[in-house]
Amino acid sequence: MKNIAFTFGAIVFTLGMIGNNVILGEDVKADKNVVAVVNGEEVKRDMLADLLIDMYGNEGLGLLIRRTLVKQESIKRNVTVTEEEIAERIGALVEGQIKQQMKKGGLEDEEALKRELEKAKLTLDQYKKNIQKRFKLSNGQVEAELLAEKIIKKTIKITDEELREAYEEQLGEKILARQIVLRTSRDAERNLERIKTGADFEALAKKESVDRNSASRGGKMRPFGPKGTIGKEVANLKNGEVSKIIKTDSGYHIIKIEKRIPRSMKKFSEVKEDLVKLVTAQKVQTRISPWLLNLTESAEITTNLPE
């Protein structure tokens, strides 16, 4: 636990130092063309601009072009976002990053986080601001993302069938299982015979399965429903039972059932509104990249950056 805390402390310290280790005097702040003074030598704004263009020119310009295109499109379509919406999205993104860092650091709650922050002489508010800087959560970028999402939402239509499918995916029966995936039927038959004679399923999955993602977890699969290709094949198996060999495009699967989670007691009508939000968000994420690409390709854009 000490090692985990030390690692998290290093993360806190790194994030805490961003923007905090250089203090500009009043004279520097007064001259907007001077971004720093180093032992009496001025660092000018155009020097910083040239450096950043050299390092991130095309990437940064591409970002600005996309923001501009989105803003132009939002004006055409009379789509706007409020400062409150921007602040709410940034807050949610920051909180998400904090939770990830806490999980990595083994911290259970916000009080534990505050104790680690105190070691780096940081407040929680300062830490949040530094995370916002670290992950480049600028108002301009977040505004562009929200505008793009709103524009795309106007084009989305959701059918009742899609909502029913989402209901089954989210709240329908789930099967928890492990798998071994083999390249050939001969390999599958050989391993199935080993399982039948008492070989450890998890050990075999780690050693033999060609699906390395699940193999690293002893063959553990993501929860799935009984209606998919594999779901139908194992629908009648009980906990602890092993399937016959199942062929898919990924290879030859041997499945061991661990547990079944019964479908939710909530009625479709009770969660329909939440499902609409879920499916809408999924469709937005699927469409946003192609939409931006099409917007860029159909625009007249001239760039003037040095090669």
N, C-alpha and C positions, 0 to 999 in steps of 0.2 A: 504493500500500500504506500510505503514511503516513496518508492520509485515512481509510482503513478502520480502522486502529489507533486513530486519534483518536476516531472514532465509537464504537468498542467501549469505549475508555477512558471516554467520556462515560457510556455505559451502566453500566459498572462503578462509576463515581463516584456516579451517581444511586442505584443499588441499594445501594452501600456506605453512603450517608448516611442511608438509611431506618433510623430508630430509633437512630442513632449521634450525632446532633448535639444532643441534649438530655440533660443529665445531672442526675438528681434527687439532692438531698441526703438524708441519713439521716432528717431530720425530716419531709420530704415523704413518704418511703417508709413512715414509721411511721404516718402518718395516712392511712388508706385512703380517706377522703372527700375528700382533696386530691390532685388529679392533677398539679398544677404550681403553682409560685410564680413570678410574673412581676414583677420589681422589687419584691418584698415583698408583692404582691397575690396572694391565693390563687385558684386556679381549681378549683372544686369538681367532684366526680364528677357530681352531678346536672346541672351546666351542660353538661358534655361529653355526658351522656346525652340532654339536650334537643336539643342541636345535632345529634347523630347521628340522632336520631329525626326531626327536621325534614328532614334531608338524605336519609336512607336508610330511613326508617321502614317503609314498606310492603314495600320490597325485603327489608330485613333480617328483618322479621316473617315474611314469606312463607318465607324460608329456615329460620327457627326452627320454623315450623309443619311444614314438610316433614320436618325432622329428627325432630321429635317423633312424627309419624305413622309414620315408618320405624322408630323405636325401639319404638313400641307394637306394630307389626306383627311385629317381630323377636322380641319377648317372647312373643307369641301362638304363633309358629311355632318357638320355641326355637332361634333362630339367633343366633350370637354371632361376634364377631371378637376376635382377640387384639391386645395391644399390639405384638407383633412384626409382625403383618400390617399394622397401621396404619403403623408405622415403615418397613416395606418399601415400601408404596405411596407414601408421602411421598418417600422416597429416590428412587424411580423417577421420580416427577413432577419433582423438583428436577433430577435428572440430565438428563431430557429437555429442560427449559428451558435448562440450561447448554449443552447441545449445540446448541440452536437459536441461542443468543446467540453461541457460538463460530463457528458457520457464518456468521451475519450479519457478524461482525467479521473474518472471514478468518483465524481462528486455527486452526492445524493440530492441536495437541494440548494436553494439560493443562499441560505445562511453559510453553507460550506464554501460556496463560491465567494461570498463576501470576505470570508476569513483568508482565502488564498489571495484575493485582491489586496487586502490590507498589507500582506507581506511585500507586495510590489508597490505599496503606497498609492493605490488607486481606489477610487470610488466606483460603484457599479455604473453610475451615470457616465463617468469618464471611459470606463471599459466599453460601454455600448457605443459611445461616440467613436472610439478607436476601431471597433469592429466595423462600424459603418464606413470609415475611411479605408480600412484594410480590404474590404470586399467591394469598394467602389460603388457604394449605394448612394449615388448622387441624386438629387431631386430631378435633374433633367433626364437621367436615364430611366428612373422609375416612372416619371410622367409619360415618357415615350412608350414604355411597356404597358402601362395602364390604358393609354389611348389606343394602342394596337389591339389589345384584348377587347376593348369596348366596340371597336369597329368590326372586328371579326364576329363578336357575339351577335351583332345585328344580322349577320348572314346565316346564322345557325338555326336549323330546324330539327327538332327532336321528335321522333315517333314514339308511340306507346310501346312498340315492340322493343325499341332500344332501351327504354326504361325498364321493361320487364327483364331484359337480359342483364342490365345493371343490377337489378334487384337480386337475381339469382347469383350473380357474381359476388355481390357484397353480403347478402343475407341468406342465400340458399345453403343447402347442405355442403359441408366441406370434408374432404378426406385428407388426413395427414398420413404420409407414407414415406418410405425410403425406396430408392431405385438403384439398380446396377444396369448401366447401358453398355452394350457390347457392339463391336463392329460387324461381326458375322454370326450367323445362326449357330455355327459349330461352337464358337466361344460361349454363346448364351446357353446352349445345351450342357456344355461342360460345367459351367458355373452353377446352373440350376441343379445339376446332380450333386455338386458339392454342398449346396445349401440343404438339399434333402437329406444328406448324410450327416448333417450337424455343423457345417461350417458357419462361422460367425458372419452374419449378413453385413454389418457395418464395416468389418475389417476387409471383407471382399470388395465392398463398394469403394473403399479408399484405395485399394490396390489395383482393382481390375477395371473399374468403370471409366469409360472414355469421356463421360460428361464430368469434367474436372470441377465445375462449380459445385455440383451436388456431392461429388466424390470427396471433396475436402471436408464436407459435413457428415461423412459416413453414409452418404447416399440420401440424406434428408432433402425432400422436395418441398417446394412452396405448396401451400394448401391449394387443392383443386376440387372442382365439382364433379358430380357423377355423370355429366352429359358429354364431356369431351371424349376424344379418341381413347385415351387411357382410362378415363373415368368410367366409361361404359364397360370396359373389359374387367374392371375390378369392382363393379357395383355390388355384386353379391358376395364378395369376400368379407370375412369377419376379421376383427382385430387379431393381429399376429399371423394371419395366413399369407401365403406367398402365391403370387399369380403364376400363370403359365407364361411363356415367352410372348411378348407383345411387340409386333413390328411397327415402327413409325419411320418417318423420314430421317429421324435422328439416329436410328439404329435399332437394336433388339433390346427390349427392356424386360427386366425382372423386377416386380414391384412387391414390397412387403407392407401390408397395412398396419399402421400403428394405432390410429384413433379416428373416430368419426365425430364430427361436430354437427349436431342437428340443426336444421334450418331455423332461422329466427322466428319468434312468435309474432313479430311486428307485421301488420298487414301492409300490403303494397300502398294502399291509400294513405297510411300513416307516414310513410317515408318518401312519398312521391316528390314532394317539393325538394327534399335534400338530394334525391336522385337526379332531378333536373339540373341542380347546381353542379353535381359531380360530373355528369355526362357533358354538360356545357364546358366545364373546365378542361376535360379530357380532349374535347374537340378543338378548343382554342389552342391547346398546346400542340396538337397534331397539325393544325393549319397555319400557325403563326410563321414558321420558317418559310414554307412555300409562298405565303402571302407577301412577306418581306422581299423575297427573291424576285417575285413577279413585279413588285412595286419598283425595285431597283432597275430591273431589266427594261421596264417600259418608260423609265424617266430619261430625260436629257441631262447627262452629268458630264461636266468637264473638270478634270482635276489638274492642279498645277504644282505638284510636289516634285522636288528634285529626285532624280533617279538614284 
